[in-house]
């Protein structure tokens, strides 16, 4: 491509298998990983969970090494779908590196919050968490305590995500109960009507 030439937008294709009998893929195209993730969430993960209430939903992404593996609850399947959409919503405020989950972002940001060592001893430099992580120093397992504030924020965020998934599931169950109640009412009315018709037929 010549310098200065306009670049073509990257296309993100959904490879979810919508018909397992003929291996037909979804193949919808999106212009961002976020759009693809939202599509996977609502059009595939939630839909398959509703349609397979008696069987645990599973990933149907073509070529996935966990294809067909049971993933419960629905939030677990949605989280797994992130590995296919590659949507990384959480970015490090210092270096911009992106992560799938908030907890991973907070764990990474600990590196930037620790001051680099001033010692010239190579062993001390290697043992510092920031250098050990960023420069991939091998065979080192230095324990570092996570600040309580970061740990608390991480736990709160994960609890909020879990609560959101639980509320979503609860809403699904409410809708199903309402549908069953309507179906029961229709069946009951039909049975009463049938009973009246049989009584009319039996009268002289």
Rosetta constraint file for C-alpha pairs under 8 A:
AtomPair CA 1 CA 5 HARMONIC 6.80 0.50
AtomPair CA 9 CA 31 HARMONIC 7.13 0.50
AtomPair CA 10 CA 31 HARMONIC 6.47 0.50
AtomPair CA 10 CA 32 HARMONIC 7.74 0.50
AtomPair CA 11 CA 29 HARMONIC 6.28 0.50
AtomPair CA 11 CA 30 HARMONIC 5.91 0.50
AtomPair CA 11 CA 31 HARMONIC 5.36 0.50
AtomPair CA 11 CA 32 HARMONIC 7.35 0.50
AtomPair CA 12 CA 29 HARMONIC 5.57 0.50
AtomPair CA 12 CA 30 HARMONIC 5.04 0.50
AtomPair CA 12 CA 31 HARMONIC 6.11 0.50
AtomPair CA 12 CA 32 HARMONIC 6.52 0.50
AtomPair CA 12 CA 33 HARMONIC 6.69 0.50
AtomPair CA 12 CA 36 HARMONIC 6.81 0.50
AtomPair CA 12 CA 85 HARMONIC 7.80 0.50
AtomPair CA 13 CA 27 HARMONIC 5.61 0.50
AtomPair CA 13 CA 28 HARMONIC 5.71 0.50
AtomPair CA 13 CA 29 HARMONIC 4.54 0.50
AtomPair CA 13 CA 30 HARMONIC 6.35 0.50
AtomPair CA 13 CA 36 HARMONIC 7.67 0.50
AtomPair CA 14 CA 25 HARMONIC 7.69 0.50
AtomPair CA 14 CA 26 HARMONIC 5.88 0.50
AtomPair CA 14 CA 27 HARMONIC 4.92 0.50
AtomPair CA 14 CA 28 HARMONIC 5.37 0.50
AtomPair CA 14 CA 29 HARMONIC 6.45 0.50
AtomPair CA 14 CA 36 HARMONIC 6.96 0.50
AtomPair CA 14 CA 40 HARMONIC 7.86 0.50
AtomPair CA 15 CA 25 HARMONIC 5.51 0.50
AtomPair CA 15 CA 26 HARMONIC 5.82 0.50
AtomPair CA 15 CA 27 HARMONIC 5.67 0.50
AtomPair CA 15 CA 61 HARMONIC 5.58 0.50
AtomPair CA 15 CA 62 HARMONIC 5.57 0.50
AtomPair CA 16 CA 25 HARMONIC 5.50 0.50
AtomPair CA 16 CA 26 HARMONIC 5.43 0.50
AtomPair CA 16 CA 27 HARMONIC 7.51 0.50
AtomPair CA 16 CA 44 HARMONIC 7.79 0.50
AtomPair CA 16 CA 60 HARMONIC 5.49 0.50
AtomPair CA 16 CA 61 HARMONIC 4.32 0.50
AtomPair CA 16 CA 62 HARMONIC 5.95 0.50
AtomPair CA 17 CA 23 HARMONIC 6.06 0.50
AtomPair CA 17 CA 24 HARMONIC 5.66 0.50
AtomPair CA 17 CA 25 HARMONIC 4.39 0.50
AtomPair CA 17 CA 26 HARMONIC 6.16 0.50
AtomPair CA 17 CA 60 HARMONIC 5.41 0.50
AtomPair CA 17 CA 61 HARMONIC 6.05 0.50
AtomPair CA 17 CA 62 HARMONIC 6.20 0.50
AtomPair CA 18 CA 23 HARMONIC 7.48 0.50
AtomPair CA 18 CA 24 HARMONIC 5.90 0.50
AtomPair CA 18 CA 25 HARMONIC 5.61 0.50
AtomPair CA 18 CA 26 HARMONIC 5.86 0.50
AtomPair CA 18 CA 60 HARMONIC 7.88 0.50
AtomPair CA 19 CA 23 HARMONIC 5.58 0.50
AtomPair CA 19 CA 24 HARMONIC 5.11 0.50
AtomPair CA 19 CA 25 HARMONIC 7.13 0.50
AtomPair CA 20 CA 24 HARMONIC 6.79 0.50
AtomPair CA 25 CA 62 HARMONIC 7.70 0.50
AtomPair CA 29 CA 36 HARMONIC 7.94 0.50
AtomPair CA 30 CA 35 HARMONIC 6.16 0.50
AtomPair CA 30 CA 36 HARMONIC 5.84 0.50
AtomPair CA 31 CA 35 HARMONIC 7.05 0.50
AtomPair CA 31 CA 36 HARMONIC 7.96 0.50
AtomPair CA 32 CA 36 HARMONIC 6.43 0.50
AtomPair CA 33 CA 37 HARMONIC 6.08 0.50
AtomPair CA 33 CA 85 HARMONIC 5.48 0.50
AtomPair CA 33 CA 86 HARMONIC 6.14 0.50
AtomPair CA 33 CA 87 HARMONIC 4.92 0.50
AtomPair CA 34 CA 38 HARMONIC 6.23 0.50
AtomPair CA 34 CA 85 HARMONIC 7.55 0.50
AtomPair CA 34 CA 87 HARMONIC 5.57 0.50
AtomPair CA 35 CA 39 HARMONIC 6.21 0.50
AtomPair CA 36 CA 40 HARMONIC 6.19 0.50
AtomPair CA 36 CA 85 HARMONIC 5.85 0.50
AtomPair CA 37 CA 41 HARMONIC 6.02 0.50
AtomPair CA 37 CA 81 HARMONIC 7.16 0.50
AtomPair CA 37 CA 82 HARMONIC 6.58 0.50
AtomPair CA 37 CA 85 HARMONIC 5.37 0.50
AtomPair CA 37 CA 87 HARMONIC 6.51 0.50
AtomPair CA 38 CA 42 HARMONIC 6.22 0.50
AtomPair CA 39 CA 43 HARMONIC 5.39 0.50
AtomPair CA 39 CA 44 HARMONIC 7.19 0.50
AtomPair CA 40 CA 44 HARMONIC 5.09 0.50
AtomPair CA 40 CA 45 HARMONIC 6.03 0.50
AtomPair CA 40 CA 78 HARMONIC 7.62 0.50
AtomPair CA 40 CA 81 HARMONIC 6.90 0.50
AtomPair CA 41 CA 45 HARMONIC 5.04 0.50
AtomPair CA 41 CA 46 HARMONIC 6.16 0.50
AtomPair CA 41 CA 78 HARMONIC 5.75 0.50
AtomPair CA 41 CA 81 HARMONIC 7.64 0.50
AtomPair CA 42 CA 46 HARMONIC 5.25 0.50
AtomPair CA 42 CA 47 HARMONIC 6.62 0.50
AtomPair CA 43 CA 47 HARMONIC 5.76 0.50
AtomPair CA 44 CA 48 HARMONIC 5.76 0.50
AtomPair CA 45 CA 49 HARMONIC 6.25 0.50
AtomPair CA 45 CA 57 HARMONIC 7.89 0.50
AtomPair CA 45 CA 74 HARMONIC 6.80 0.50
AtomPair CA 45 CA 77 HARMONIC 6.40 0.50
AtomPair CA 45 CA 78 HARMONIC 6.17 0.50
AtomPair CA 46 CA 50 HARMONIC 6.34 0.50
AtomPair CA 46 CA 74 HARMONIC 6.69 0.50
AtomPair CA 47 CA 51 HARMONIC 6.24 0.50
AtomPair CA 48 CA 52 HARMONIC 5.98 0.50
AtomPair CA 48 CA 57 HARMONIC 6.24 0.50
AtomPair CA 49 CA 53 HARMONIC 6.19 0.50
AtomPair CA 49 CA 56 HARMONIC 7.49 0.50
AtomPair CA 49 CA 57 HARMONIC 5.47 0.50
AtomPair CA 49 CA 74 HARMONIC 6.46 0.50
AtomPair CA 50 CA 172 HARMONIC 7.95 0.50
AtomPair CA 52 CA 56 HARMONIC 6.78 0.50
AtomPair CA 52 CA 57 HARMONIC 6.43 0.50
AtomPair CA 56 CA 70 HARMONIC 5.41 0.50
AtomPair CA 56 CA 71 HARMONIC 6.40 0.50
AtomPair CA 56 CA 72 HARMONIC 6.21 0.50
AtomPair CA 57 CA 70 HARMONIC 5.74 0.50
AtomPair CA 57 CA 71 HARMONIC 5.78 0.50
AtomPair CA 57 CA 72 HARMONIC 6.75 0.50
AtomPair CA 57 CA 74 HARMONIC 7.50 0.50
AtomPair CA 57 CA 77 HARMONIC 7.63 0.50
AtomPair CA 58 CA 67 HARMONIC 6.96 0.50
AtomPair CA 58 CA 68 HARMONIC 5.00 0.50
AtomPair CA 58 CA 69 HARMONIC 5.20 0.50
AtomPair CA 58 CA 70 HARMONIC 4.69 0.50
AtomPair CA 58 CA 71 HARMONIC 5.33 0.50
AtomPair CA 58 CA 77 HARMONIC 7.01 0.50
AtomPair CA 59 CA 64 HARMONIC 7.70 0.50
AtomPair CA 59 CA 66 HARMONIC 6.80 0.50
AtomPair CA 59 CA 67 HARMONIC 5.18 0.50
AtomPair CA 59 CA 68 HARMONIC 5.56 0.50
AtomPair CA 59 CA 69 HARMONIC 6.50 0.50
AtomPair CA 59 CA 70 HARMONIC 7.64 0.50
AtomPair CA 59 CA 71 HARMONIC 7.47 0.50
AtomPair CA 59 CA 77 HARMONIC 6.84 0.50
AtomPair CA 59 CA 81 HARMONIC 7.74 0.50
AtomPair CA 60 CA 64 HARMONIC 7.51 0.50
AtomPair CA 60 CA 67 HARMONIC 5.49 0.50
AtomPair CA 60 CA 68 HARMONIC 6.26 0.50
AtomPair CA 61 CA 67 HARMONIC 6.55 0.50
AtomPair CA 61 CA 84 HARMONIC 7.64 0.50
AtomPair CA 62 CA 67 HARMONIC 7.46 0.50
AtomPair CA 63 CA 67 HARMONIC 7.23 0.50
AtomPair CA 71 CA 76 HARMONIC 5.96 0.50
AtomPair CA 71 CA 77 HARMONIC 5.48 0.50
AtomPair CA 72 CA 76 HARMONIC 5.83 0.50
AtomPair CA 72 CA 77 HARMONIC 6.79 0.50
AtomPair CA 73 CA 77 HARMONIC 7.03 0.50
AtomPair CA 74 CA 78 HARMONIC 6.29 0.50
AtomPair CA 74 CA 165 HARMONIC 7.71 0.50
AtomPair CA 74 CA 169 HARMONIC 7.79 0.50
AtomPair CA 75 CA 79 HARMONIC 6.07 0.50
AtomPair CA 75 CA 162 HARMONIC 7.92 0.50
AtomPair CA 75 CA 165 HARMONIC 5.78 0.50
AtomPair CA 76 CA 80 HARMONIC 6.16 0.50
AtomPair CA 77 CA 81 HARMONIC 6.19 0.50
AtomPair CA 78 CA 82 HARMONIC 6.87 0.50
AtomPair CA 79 CA 83 HARMONIC 7.81 0.50
AtomPair CA 80 CA 84 HARMONIC 7.68 0.50
AtomPair CA 81 CA 85 HARMONIC 6.41 0.50
AtomPair CA 82 CA 86 HARMONIC 5.44 0.50
AtomPair CA 82 CA 87 HARMONIC 5.80 0.50
AtomPair CA 82 CA 88 HARMONIC 7.70 0.50
AtomPair CA 82 CA 100 HARMONIC 6.83 0.50
AtomPair CA 83 CA 87 HARMONIC 7.63 0.50
AtomPair CA 86 CA 100 HARMONIC 7.78 0.50
AtomPair CA 87 CA 100 HARMONIC 6.58 0.50
AtomPair CA 88 CA 98 HARMONIC 5.58 0.50
AtomPair CA 88 CA 99 HARMONIC 4.81 0.50
AtomPair CA 88 CA 100 HARMONIC 4.29 0.50
AtomPair CA 88 CA 101 HARMONIC 7.40 0.50
AtomPair CA 89 CA 98 HARMONIC 6.94 0.50
AtomPair CA 89 CA 99 HARMONIC 6.52 0.50
AtomPair CA 89 CA 100 HARMONIC 6.05 0.50
AtomPair CA 89 CA 101 HARMONIC 7.41 0.50
AtomPair CA 90 CA 98 HARMONIC 5.48 0.50
AtomPair CA 90 CA 99 HARMONIC 5.17 0.50
AtomPair CA 90 CA 100 HARMONIC 6.39 0.50
AtomPair CA 90 CA 101 HARMONIC 6.47 0.50
AtomPair CA 90 CA 102 HARMONIC 5.90 0.50
AtomPair CA 90 CA 105 HARMONIC 6.30 0.50
AtomPair CA 91 CA 96 HARMONIC 5.27 0.50
AtomPair CA 91 CA 97 HARMONIC 5.46 0.50
AtomPair CA 91 CA 98 HARMONIC 4.16 0.50
AtomPair CA 91 CA 99 HARMONIC 6.20 0.50
AtomPair CA 91 CA 105 HARMONIC 6.63 0.50
AtomPair CA 92 CA 96 HARMONIC 4.63 0.50
AtomPair CA 92 CA 97 HARMONIC 5.28 0.50
AtomPair CA 92 CA 98 HARMONIC 6.27 0.50
AtomPair CA 92 CA 105 HARMONIC 6.07 0.50
AtomPair CA 92 CA 106 HARMONIC 7.89 0.50
AtomPair CA 92 CA 108 HARMONIC 7.50 0.50
AtomPair CA 92 CA 109 HARMONIC 6.34 0.50
AtomPair CA 93 CA 109 HARMONIC 7.74 0.50
AtomPair CA 94 CA 109 HARMONIC 7.56 0.50
AtomPair CA 94 CA 112 HARMONIC 7.05 0.50
AtomPair CA 98 CA 105 HARMONIC 7.30 0.50
AtomPair CA 99 CA 104 HARMONIC 6.39 0.50
AtomPair CA 99 CA 105 HARMONIC 5.86 0.50
AtomPair CA 100 CA 104 HARMONIC 7.46 0.50
AtomPair CA 101 CA 105 HARMONIC 6.62 0.50
AtomPair CA 102 CA 106 HARMONIC 6.28 0.50
AtomPair CA 102 CA 154 HARMONIC 7.08 0.50
AtomPair CA 102 CA 157 HARMONIC 7.19 0.50
AtomPair CA 102 CA 158 HARMONIC 7.84 0.50
AtomPair CA 103 CA 107 HARMONIC 6.16 0.50
AtomPair CA 103 CA 154 HARMONIC 5.34 0.50
AtomPair CA 103 CA 155 HARMONIC 8.00 0.50
AtomPair CA 103 CA 157 HARMONIC 7.74 0.50
AtomPair CA 103 CA 158 HARMONIC 7.39 0.50
AtomPair CA 104 CA 108 HARMONIC 6.16 0.50
AtomPair CA 105 CA 109 HARMONIC 6.22 0.50
AtomPair CA 106 CA 110 HARMONIC 6.71 0.50
AtomPair CA 106 CA 150 HARMONIC 6.78 0.50
AtomPair CA 106 CA 154 HARMONIC 6.88 0.50
AtomPair CA 107 CA 111 HARMONIC 7.94 0.50
AtomPair CA 108 CA 112 HARMONIC 7.91 0.50
AtomPair CA 109 CA 113 HARMONIC 6.59 0.50
AtomPair CA 110 CA 114 HARMONIC 6.62 0.50
AtomPair CA 110 CA 146 HARMONIC 7.70 0.50
AtomPair CA 111 CA 129 HARMONIC 6.66 0.50
AtomPair CA 111 CA 130 HARMONIC 4.84 0.50
AtomPair CA 111 CA 133 HARMONIC 7.85 0.50
AtomPair CA 112 CA 130 HARMONIC 7.07 0.50
AtomPair CA 114 CA 130 HARMONIC 7.16 0.50
AtomPair CA 116 CA 128 HARMONIC 7.40 0.50
AtomPair CA 116 CA 130 HARMONIC 7.00 0.50
AtomPair CA 116 CA 131 HARMONIC 7.90 0.50
AtomPair CA 117 CA 124 HARMONIC 7.76 0.50
AtomPair CA 117 CA 125 HARMONIC 6.37 0.50
AtomPair CA 117 CA 128 HARMONIC 6.88 0.50
AtomPair CA 119 CA 124 HARMONIC 6.75 0.50
AtomPair CA 119 CA 125 HARMONIC 6.84 0.50
AtomPair CA 120 CA 124 HARMONIC 7.58 0.50
AtomPair CA 120 CA 125 HARMONIC 7.08 0.50
AtomPair CA 121 CA 125 HARMONIC 6.34 0.50
AtomPair CA 122 CA 126 HARMONIC 6.11 0.50
AtomPair CA 123 CA 127 HARMONIC 6.23 0.50
AtomPair CA 124 CA 128 HARMONIC 6.58 0.50
AtomPair CA 125 CA 131 HARMONIC 7.06 0.50
AtomPair CA 126 CA 131 HARMONIC 6.31 0.50
AtomPair CA 126 CA 132 HARMONIC 5.77 0.50
AtomPair CA 126 CA 137 HARMONIC 6.74 0.50
AtomPair CA 127 CA 131 HARMONIC 7.56 0.50
AtomPair CA 127 CA 132 HARMONIC 6.32 0.50
AtomPair CA 127 CA 140 HARMONIC 7.36 0.50
AtomPair CA 127 CA 142 HARMONIC 6.49 0.50
AtomPair CA 128 CA 132 HARMONIC 5.96 0.50
AtomPair CA 129 CA 133 HARMONIC 6.00 0.50
AtomPair CA 129 CA 142 HARMONIC 7.37 0.50
AtomPair CA 129 CA 144 HARMONIC 7.55 0.50
AtomPair CA 130 CA 134 HARMONIC 6.05 0.50
AtomPair CA 131 CA 135 HARMONIC 5.54 0.50
AtomPair CA 131 CA 136 HARMONIC 7.63 0.50
AtomPair CA 131 CA 137 HARMONIC 7.54 0.50
AtomPair CA 132 CA 136 HARMONIC 5.64 0.50
AtomPair CA 132 CA 137 HARMONIC 4.98 0.50
AtomPair CA 132 CA 140 HARMONIC 7.56 0.50
AtomPair CA 133 CA 137 HARMONIC 6.98 0.50
AtomPair CA 146 CA 150 HARMONIC 7.02 0.50
AtomPair CA 146 CA 151 HARMONIC 6.53 0.50
AtomPair CA 147 CA 151 HARMONIC 6.29 0.50
AtomPair CA 148 CA 152 HARMONIC 5.97 0.50
AtomPair CA 149 CA 153 HARMONIC 6.18 0.50
AtomPair CA 150 CA 154 HARMONIC 6.06 0.50
AtomPair CA 151 CA 155 HARMONIC 6.18 0.50
AtomPair CA 152 CA 156 HARMONIC 6.14 0.50
AtomPair CA 153 CA 157 HARMONIC 6.15 0.50
AtomPair CA 154 CA 158 HARMONIC 6.21 0.50
AtomPair CA 155 CA 159 HARMONIC 6.05 0.50
AtomPair CA 156 CA 160 HARMONIC 6.14 0.50
AtomPair CA 157 CA 161 HARMONIC 6.26 0.50
AtomPair CA 158 CA 162 HARMONIC 6.13 0.50
AtomPair CA 159 CA 163 HARMONIC 5.98 0.50
AtomPair CA 160 CA 164 HARMONIC 6.08 0.50
AtomPair CA 161 CA 165 HARMONIC 6.28 0.50
AtomPair CA 162 CA 166 HARMONIC 6.13 0.50
AtomPair CA 163 CA 167 HARMONIC 6.07 0.50
AtomPair CA 164 CA 168 HARMONIC 6.18 0.50
AtomPair CA 165 CA 169 HARMONIC 6.23 0.50
AtomPair CA 166 CA 170 HARMONIC 6.08 0.50
AtomPair CA 167 CA 171 HARMONIC 6.17 0.50
AtomPair CA 168 CA 172 HARMONIC 6.37 0.50
AtomPair CA 169 CA 173 HARMONIC 6.32 0.50
AtomPair CA 170 CA 174 HARMONIC 6.21 0.50
AtomPair CA 171 CA 175 HARMONIC 6.27 0.50
AtomPair CA 172 CA 176 HARMONIC 6.29 0.50
AtomPair CA 173 CA 177 HARMONIC 6.13 0.50
AtomPair CA 174 CA 178 HARMONIC 6.19 0.50
AtomPair CA 175 CA 179 HARMONIC 6.20 0.50
AtomPair CA 176 CA 180 HARMONIC 6.17 0.50
AtomPair CA 177 CA 181 HARMONIC 6.13 0.50
AtomPair CA 178 CA 182 HARMONIC 6.27 0.50
AtomPair CA 179 CA 183 HARMONIC 6.19 0.50
AtomPair CA 180 CA 184 HARMONIC 6.02 0.50
AtomPair CA 181 CA 185 HARMONIC 6.16 0.50
AtomPair CA 182 CA 186 HARMONIC 6.29 0.50
AtomPair CA 183 CA 187 HARMONIC 6.22 0.50
AtomPair CA 184 CA 188 HARMONIC 6.03 0.50
AtomPair CA 185 CA 189 HARMONIC 6.15 0.50
AtomPair CA 186 CA 190 HARMONIC 6.19 0.50
AtomPair CA 187 CA 191 HARMONIC 6.16 0.50
AtomPair CA 188 CA 192 HARMONIC 6.26 0.50
AtomPair CA 189 CA 193 HARMONIC 6.22 0.50
AtomPair CA 190 CA 194 HARMONIC 6.12 0.50
AtomPair CA 191 CA 195 HARMONIC 6.09 0.50
AtomPair CA 192 CA 196 HARMONIC 6.28 0.50
AtomPair CA 193 CA 197 HARMONIC 6.27 0.50
AtomPair CA 194 CA 198 HARMONIC 6.22 0.50
AtomPair CA 195 CA 199 HARMONIC 6.26 0.50
AtomPair CA 196 CA 200 HARMONIC 6.27 0.50
AtomPair CA 197 CA 201 HARMONIC 6.25 0.50
AtomPair CA 198 CA 202 HARMONIC 6.22 0.50
AtomPair CA 199 CA 203 HARMONIC 6.43 0.50
